[in-house]
Each structure stands twice: as C-alpha cells, then as structure tokens.
Amino acid sequence: MRAASAPETPPPCVAEQECDHRRVRPLRYLAAYLFVLALLASLLHSAQFPGDWSVLASVERYNIPGRWLADYQTLISGVLAIAAALLGGRYLLQSARLPVEDAKAQRVAADRRRLAFTTGVLAHEFMRLATLARQADSTIRVTIAANTEVTDRTREKTTLRLPTILDEWEFMSLISSELFEETLRVRDAINRHNFDMARAGGSFGDSNFRRHVQSQAADLYTMLHHLANRYAVEGRDARSAGGPLLS
C-alpha cells in the first residue's frame, strides 16, 4: 500500500522572465475582460428596439422579457461601463505597482546576497584575528620574560587591525542586533588593546600593566573566536534563505 504523498507545492520561478510572465498573465486576462465589458456597454447603449418587439421573439422563447431589457437598457449599459472603469482602474494600479515591487524584491535579494557573502568572509577574518591575538599574547609574554625593550617591531606584531567593512553602515545595518552589539564590544576591546600597545614602553611597564596587557590579549582571543563563529552562523542563515549567492 502506497503511503500518502505530501501535497505538491507550486514550483518556484526558475528565471526572472518566468516570474515576470506569471505576474503579467493575470493582467492580460483582466485587460481582455475590460475590453469585452466596454464593448457590451457600447453595443447595448447604442441598440435600437422596434416598437412591436418582434425582433425579441426569439428572446421571449427563453422566458427573457424583452420589454424589461429595453426599459433598463441605460441602467444595464451604465453598470457595465462602471464595471469596465473599475477593472480598468485595477489594471492600471497593478501595472503601476509591478515596477515598485520588482525593485523592492531586487533590493532585498541583493542585500541578502551581500549579507551572506560578507558574513562568510568576516568569519574567516575574525578567526585570523583570533590567531593574531594569541600570537600577540605570546609576544608580550616573551618580551616580559626576556626583559627586553618594546620596539616598533614589537608594537607591529602585537597590534590588531580591524576589517574596514565594519565602518560601512550599509552592511552593519544588515546584521542582527545581537551580532551588531557583540561586534561593537569586540571592536572596543581591540581599540583599547591597540592603545595600550602604542603607549607601552620599557619591558611593558610595571607589573600591573604587564598583567593587564597579558590578560587583555588572552581575552581578545576568546572574544574573536566566538565572534567568528557568530558570523559563520549568520552567513549560513543568509545563504539558506534560497537562491544563488552570486547572481
């Protein structure tokens, strides 16, 4: 015995031309109805009925009173004209709305593709920064243990550079509010770390400053690693929305 199959769902549009055809087809039917109604209204309004109603004998055979049709000729033609006008207004409204809806759909699709692509790239970038944060922690510890002077080379190795995309509000407005807030926290922590590396002198100063910069670098690794995973999840969610990533 065969199991009941799941109800079929209408196939998605495989191309923009097919989607446009599906949207325009009802408008074509509506235009045809509009033409027929307008033609009927015009013919009925201009029709002339003879006084003896002999031409309506065939109509009366089907129990349709010809005199009633003649008496309400103007009313019926008016109703048909109003119906044609209403359908014409609906046709014009839908025709004017199509370009707006298409532009909105294209903008949403472009934003989704940009979000999916950029979050995937940032996931790898923040994972790379997490590795650099761990290396900075090792450099700080080696410098302190060897009691050597902090040089420009040391500052270069311990300074972390944020991706420039984080300064673009158009992209940042696409990510979730939770991810946005976490990104700001990590960005603030990196800026504080870089400020400490720029002002470090001697062998990273006194004991309090040494403990501070070592703890800060270790915390940065954890924060960046977690943020990279969050961006990876956000990218997968955007890509699972459907459609090609680059189109």
Buried (B, 14 or more C-beta within 10 A) or exposed (E): EEEEEEEEEEEEEEEEEEBEEEBEEEBEEBBEEBEEBBEBBBEBBEEEBEEEBEEBEEEEEEEEEBEEBBEEBEEBBBBBBEBBBEBBEEBEEBEEEBEEEBEEEEEEBEBBBBBBBBBBEBBEBBBEBBEBBBBBBEBBBEBBEEEEEBEEEBBEBBBBEBBEEBEEEEBBEBBEEEBEEBBEEBBEBBEEBBEBBEEBEEBBBEEEBBEBBBEBBBBBBEBBBEBBBBBBEBBEEBBEEEEEEEE
